[in-house]
């Protein structure tokens, strides 16, 4: 048994594999573009590295593409085989693989619970904590994120392995609950401890956005640019936050420049990159900005993904792109897929049934009377979609616009009030209010 630099026990006998795996874990924490290379180096040095195989499985699932379900299942099978070869593996490896099995079966919630439970006596062990945090982020489980990070903070000190990265996750969990002062302090300290902590830097940018402190938010992101610009496609998301701050200031030319050069510099198929692009273009349209041919640039990917309902959060962004493009055959295909998904099993089936389908119909302009009658409950259930409050704000705005278009003044006012619990009043809700009263 080896205890690596991040306090995880592994059964590897290869020093090269251990070094490479530690680089992969650091890369995961820092959103490094070299993470995949480091993970592959680990498995080249030790093909039976159980933790690396488990991480590979989770990495495939977190990308939320239907074609990656099989590679994730293959990684699980390989991890189980490797554990058998290693006399059952270490207890830490067993917990990771047990959690991966739940995730492969379609329950990220169970996977996160198994990680928390399996490391209850060592909650600051970074890899399982970070995976659990990521899974709960995709589930919109802010309370679970904060409960887990609070347990970490009970044993936290600045000399812990990954101390800054752990604190950055705590900062984000605090921010998602509206504890902005504490989140800002934690995020700033996390970045001081670990300059590579893009997630902590990201948490503070959320605080500025939610408070409406656009100047402070722009300064914070520009001062941290040397860190976040080195990230993988998370850099695109950080640029998205920067663009939103400029949008609130009415600097549309700057927003379009950031979109072209930093938010969507490549036509990637990653659902997170598509979410950045779709939600920003929608906001620009809502404020009356001509976005030119930019919607058309998303068409190929949106049409390709119209049958993929692996993650409802991703499907709804795909749907919004198809609506903007006028691809109503694709819209109907996607809504039909969500109907099938809602009848199935697993976390995302429940999300589709409770939120995804009615919200999809609203975005598509195909809502039923029943959908509109359940507007309040839909808003309350919105966190189930996953992502952050800032990301889900796109859906709140879309529902608010639909309420205004349908003449539902009371519904619009209630949505506006719910939105106002977490963020300052802004131009976007004002523009929707204007259209409502025309």
C-alpha positions in Angstrom: 0.0 0.0 0.0 1.2 3.5 -0.9 -0.1 6.8 0.6 0.2 9.4 -2.1 0.8 13.1 -1.8 -2.9 13.7 -1.6 -3.5 11.2 1.2 -5.0 8.4 -0.9 -3.9 4.9 -0.3 -3.2 2.9 -3.5 -2.0 -0.6 -4.2 0.4 0.4 -7.0 4.0 -0.8 -6.8 5.2 1.6 -9.5 6.9 4.9 -8.4 6.4 6.2 -12.0 2.7 5.5 -11.8 2.4 7.2 -8.4 4.2 10.3 -9.7 2.0 10.4 -12.8 -1.2 9.9 -10.8 -0.3 12.7 -8.4 0.2 14.9 -11.4 -3.3 13.8 -12.7 -4.9 14.7 -9.4 -3.3 18.1 -9.3 -4.4 18.6 -12.9 -7.9 17.7 -12.0 -7.8 20.3 -9.2 -6.2 23.0 -11.4 -8.3 22.3 -14.5 -5.1 21.6 -16.4 -5.1 20.6 -20.1 -2.5 18.0 -19.2 -4.7 16.0 -16.9 -5.6 13.4 -19.5 -1.9 13.0 -20.5 -0.9 12.4 -16.8 -3.7 9.9 -16.3 -2.7 8.0 -19.4 1.0 8.1 -18.2 -0.2 6.5 -14.9 -1.9 3.7 -16.7 1.1 3.2 -19.0 3.3 2.8 -16.0 0.8 0.6 -14.2 -2.2 -0.7 -16.3 -3.7 -2.0 -13.0 -3.7 1.3 -11.2 -7.1 1.0 -9.6 -7.6 4.7 -8.6 -6.5 5.8 -12.1 -9.0 3.5 -13.7 -11.7 4.8 -11.4 -10.8 8.4 -12.2 -10.9 7.5 -15.9 -14.4 6.1 -15.4 -15.7 9.2 -13.6 -14.0 11.5 -16.2 -16.0 9.8 -19.0 -19.3 10.1 -17.1 -18.8 13.8 -16.2 -18.5 14.6 -19.9 -22.1 13.5 -20.1 -22.1 12.1 -23.7 -24.0 9.0 -24.6 -21.1 7.5 -26.4 -18.9 7.7 -23.3 -21.2 5.5 -21.2 -19.5 2.4 -22.5 -15.9 3.6 -21.9 -16.9 4.4 -18.3 -18.3 0.9 -17.9 -15.2 -0.5 -19.3 -13.1 1.5 -16.9 -15.2 0.1 -14.0 -14.7 -3.5 -15.2 -11.0 -2.9 -15.5 -10.8 -1.4 -12.0 -12.6 -4.4 -10.6 -10.3 -6.8 -12.4 -7.3 -4.8 -11.1 -8.5 -4.9 -7.5 -9.0 -8.7 -7.8 -5.4 -8.9 -9.1 -4.2 -6.8 -6.1 -5.8 -9.0 -3.5 -8.9 -6.8 -3.2 -7.1 -3.5 -3.4 -6.9 -0.9 -0.6 -10.0 0.3 1.2 -9.7 3.7 -0.5 -9.7 2.0 -3.9 -12.7 -0.1 -2.9 -14.6 3.0 -2.1 -13.8 4.7 -5.3 -14.8 1.7 -7.4 -18.0 1.2 -5.4 -18.9 4.8 -6.0 -18.1 4.5 -9.7 -20.4 1.5 -10.0 -23.3 3.7 -8.8 -22.4 6.4 -11.2 -22.3 4.0 -14.1 -25.7 2.7 -13.1 -27.1 6.3 -13.4 -27.0 7.5 -9.9 -24.5 10.3 -9.3 -26.3 11.0 -6.0 -25.6 7.5 -4.7 -22.0 7.7 -6.0 -21.4 11.0 -4.1 -23.0 9.5 -0.9 -20.7 6.4 -1.1 -17.6 8.7 -1.5 -18.7 10.8 1.5 -19.5 7.7 3.6 -16.4 5.8 2.6 -14.1 8.7 3.6 -16.1 9.9 6.6 -13.1 9.6 8.9 -10.8 11.4 6.4 -13.1 13.9 4.7 -10.2 16.1 3.5 -8.8 13.3 1.2 -8.8 15.4 -1.9 -9.7 13.1 -4.8 -12.9 11.5 -3.4 -14.0 14.9 -2.1 -13.4 16.6 -5.4 -15.2 13.9 -7.4 -18.2 14.1 -4.9 -18.2 17.9 -5.3 -18.2 17.6 -9.1 -21.1 15.1 -9.1 -23.1 17.2 -6.7 -22.5 20.2 -8.9 -23.9 18.4 -11.8 -26.9 17.4 -9.7 -27.5 21.0 -8.4 -27.1 19.7 -4.9 -25.8 22.8 -3.2 -26.7 21.6 0.3 -24.7 18.4 -0.3 -21.7 20.3 -1.5 -21.8 22.5 1.6 -22.3 19.7 4.0 -19.3 17.9 2.6 -17.1 21.0 2.5 -18.2 21.8 6.1 -16.9 18.4 7.2 -13.6 19.2 5.5 -13.4 22.6 7.2 -13.7 20.8 10.6 -10.3 19.3 10.0 -8.8 21.8 7.6 -5.5 23.6 8.0 -3.4 25.4 5.5 -0.7 22.6 5.6 -3.1 19.9 4.4 -2.4 18.4 1.0 -4.5 20.4 -1.5 -5.5 22.9 1.2 -6.1 25.7 -1.3 -8.1 23.5 -3.6 -10.2 22.2 -0.7 -10.9 25.7 0.4 -11.9 26.8 -3.1 -14.6 24.1 -3.2 -15.9 25.3 0.1 -16.0 28.9 -1.2 -18.1 27.8 -4.1 -20.5 25.9 -1.9 -20.9 28.9 0.3 -21.5 31.1 -2.7 -24.3 28.8 -4.0 -26.1 29.4 -0.7 -25.8 33.2 -0.9 -23.2 33.4 1.9 -21.3 35.9 -0.2 -19.0 37.5 2.4 -17.8 34.2 3.6 -17.5 32.8 0.1 -15.4 35.8 -1.0 -13.1 35.5 2.0 -12.6 31.7 1.5 -12.1 32.0 -2.2 -9.5 34.8 -1.9 -7.6 32.8 0.7 -7.8 29.7 -1.5 -6.2 31.5 -4.4 -3.5 32.9 -2.1 -2.7 29.4 -0.9 -2.9 27.8 -4.3 -2.6 30.2 -7.3 -3.6 27.4 -9.6 -7.0 27.2 -7.9 -9.2 28.3 -10.7 -12.3 27.0 -8.9 -11.7 29.2 -5.9 -11.1 32.2 -8.3 -14.3 31.2 -10.1 -16.2 31.2 -6.8 -15.2 34.8 -6.1 -16.3 35.8 -9.6 -19.7 34.4 -8.9 -19.9 36.5 -5.7 -19.2 39.7 -7.7 -21.7 38.7 -10.4 -24.5 37.9 -7.9 -23.9 41.2 -6.0 -23.9 43.2 -9.2 -20.3 44.4 -8.5 -19.3 44.4 -12.2 -16.2 46.6 -11.8 -14.9 44.5 -9.0 -15.7 41.3 -10.9 -14.0 42.4 -14.0 -10.9 43.5 -12.1 -10.8 40.2 -10.2 -11.0 38.1 -13.4 -8.5 40.2 -15.3 -6.0 40.1 -12.4 -6.4 36.3 -12.3 -6.2 35.9 -16.0 -2.6 34.5 -15.9 -4.0 31.6 -13.9 -7.4 30.8 -15.5 -6.2 31.3 -19.1 -3.9 28.3 -18.7 -6.8 26.0 -17.9 -8.4 23.5 -20.1 -11.8 24.5 -21.5 -12.7 25.8 -18.1 -10.9 29.0 -19.4 -13.9 29.3 -21.8 -16.2 29.3 -18.8 -14.2 31.9 -16.9 -14.3 34.1 -20.0 -18.1 33.6 -20.0 -18.3 35.1 -16.6 -16.2 38.0 -17.7 -18.5 38.5 -20.7 -21.6 38.5 -18.4 -20.1 41.3 -16.3 -19.4 43.4 -19.4 -22.9 42.6 -20.6 -24.4 44.0 -17.5 -22.4 47.2 -18.1 -23.9 47.4 -21.6 -20.6 47.0 -23.4 -21.9 44.8 -26.2 -18.9 45.2 -28.5 -16.6 43.9 -25.7 -19.0 41.0 -25.0 -19.0 39.9 -28.7 -15.2 40.2 -28.8 -14.9 38.0 -25.7 -17.4 35.5 -27.1 -15.4 35.1 -30.4 -11.9 35.1 -28.9 -12.4 33.5 -25.5 -15.8 31.9 -24.9 -16.2 30.2 -28.3 -12.8 30.3 -30.0 -13.3 26.6 -31.1 -16.5 24.8 -32.2 -16.1 22.2 -29.5 -18.7 19.5 -28.7 -18.3 19.7 -24.9 -21.7 20.4 -23.3 -20.2 23.0 -21.0 -18.8 25.0 -23.9 -22.1 24.8 -25.6 -23.9 26.0 -22.5 -21.6 29.0 -22.3 -22.3 29.9 -25.9 -26.0 29.3 -26.0 -26.8 31.2 -22.8 -24.6 34.1 -23.7 -26.1 34.5 -27.3 -29.6 34.2 -25.8 -28.8 37.0 -23.4 -27.4 39.2 -26.2 -30.5 38.6 -28.3 -32.7 39.4 -25.3 -31.0 42.8 -25.0 -31.5 43.5 -28.6 -27.9 42.8 -29.9 -27.5 41.4 -33.4 -25.2 38.3 -33.0 -24.8 37.8 -36.7 -24.1 34.3 -37.8 -23.0 33.0 -34.4 -26.1 30.9 -33.8 -25.4 29.2 -37.1 -22.0 28.2 -35.9 -23.7 26.0 -33.3 -26.1 24.3 -35.6 -24.0 21.2 -36.5 -23.4 20.3 -32.9 -26.9 21.1 -31.7 -28.4 18.9 -34.5 -25.9 16.1 -33.7 -26.8 16.2 -30.0 -30.6 16.4 -30.3 -31.0 12.7 -29.5 -28.6 12.8 -26.5 -30.5 13.1 -23.2 -27.6 11.9 -21.0 -27.7 15.1 -19.0 -30.8 17.3 -18.9 -28.8 20.4 -18.3 -27.0 19.8 -21.6 -30.2 18.8 -23.5 -32.0 22.1 -22.5 -29.1 24.2 -23.9 -29.1 22.1 -27.0 -32.9 22.7 -27.3 -32.5 26.5 -26.9 -29.9 26.5 -29.7 -32.3 24.5 -32.0 -35.1 27.0 -31.2 -32.9 30.0 -32.0 -32.0 28.3 -35.2 -35.6 27.5 -36.2 -34.8 23.8 -36.3 -38.2 22.6 -35.1 -37.8 19.1 -36.4 -34.8 18.9 -34.1 -36.8 20.5 -31.3 -39.5 17.9 -31.6 -36.9 15.1 -31.7 -35.3 16.4 -28.5 -38.6 16.8 -26.6 -39.6 13.2 -27.7 -36.2 12.0 -26.3 -36.9 13.8 -23.0 -40.3 12.1 -22.8 -38.6 8.7 -23.2 -36.0 9.7 -20.6 -38.6 10.8 -18.1 -40.1 7.3 -18.2 -36.8 5.6 -17.4 -34.7 5.1 -14.3 -31.8 7.0 -12.7 -31.2 10.6 -11.5 -31.6 12.2 -14.9 -34.9 10.4 -15.6 -36.3 12.1 -12.5 -34.9 15.5 -13.6 -36.5 15.0 -17.0 -39.9 14.2 -15.5 -40.0 17.0 -12.9 -38.2 19.8 -14.6 -36.8 18.9 -18.0 -39.9 18.3 -20.0 -42.0 21.2 -18.8 -39.1 23.5 -19.1 -38.3 22.2 -22.6 -41.8 22.9 -23.7 -41.7 26.4 -22.3 -38.4 27.2 -24.1 -39.8 25.8 -27.3 -43.0 27.8 -27.1 -45.0 24.6 -26.8 -46.0 24.8 -23.1 -49.3 23.3 -22.0 -51.8 24.8 -19.6 -50.5 22.2 -17.0 -47.0 23.4 -17.5 -48.0 27.0 -16.9 -50.0 26.1 -13.8 -47.0 24.5 -12.3 -44.7 27.5 -12.9 -44.0 28.1 -9.2 -43.1 24.5 -8.6 -40.9 24.4 -11.7 -39.0 27.4 -10.4 -38.5 25.8 -7.0 -37.3 22.5 -8.6 -35.0 24.3 -11.0 -31.8 23.4 -9.0 -32.4 19.8 -10.0 -31.1 20.7 -13.5 -27.6 21.0 -12.1 -24.9 23.6 -12.6 -24.6 26.8 -10.7 -27.1 29.5 -9.8 -25.4 31.7 -12.5 -25.9 29.0 -15.1 -29.5 28.2 -14.2 -30.3 31.9 -14.3 -30.6 31.4 -18.1 -33.5 29.1 -17.5 -35.1 31.4 -14.9 -34.9 34.3 -17.4 -36.4 32.1 -20.1 -39.3 31.1 -17.9 -39.8 34.7 -16.8 -39.9 35.8 -20.5 -42.5 33.1 -21.2 -44.6 34.2 -18.4 -44.5 37.8 -19.6 -45.3 36.8 -23.2 -48.3 34.8 -22.0 -49.5 37.8 -20.0 -48.9 36.1 -16.6 -48.0 39.2 -14.7 -48.3 37.5 -11.3 -46.1 34.6 -12.5 -43.5 37.0 -13.8 -43.4 38.9 -10.5 -43.0 35.7 -8.5 -40.1 34.6 -10.7 -38.5 38.0 -10.4 -38.8 37.8 -6.6 -37.2 34.3 -6.4 -34.4 35.4 -8.7 -33.9 38.5 -6.5 -33.2 36.3 -3.4 -29.8 35.4 -4.8 -28.7 38.2 -7.1 -29.0 41.9 -7.6 -31.5 43.3 -10.1 -29.9 43.6 -13.5 -30.4 44.7 -17.1 -31.7 41.3 -18.3 -34.7 41.0 -16.0 -35.4 44.7 -16.8 -35.4 44.0 -20.5 -37.8 41.1 -20.0 -40.0 43.3 -17.9 -40.0 45.9 -20.7 -41.1 43.4 -23.3 -43.8 42.1 -20.9 -45.3 45.6 -20.6 -45.3 46.4 -24.3 
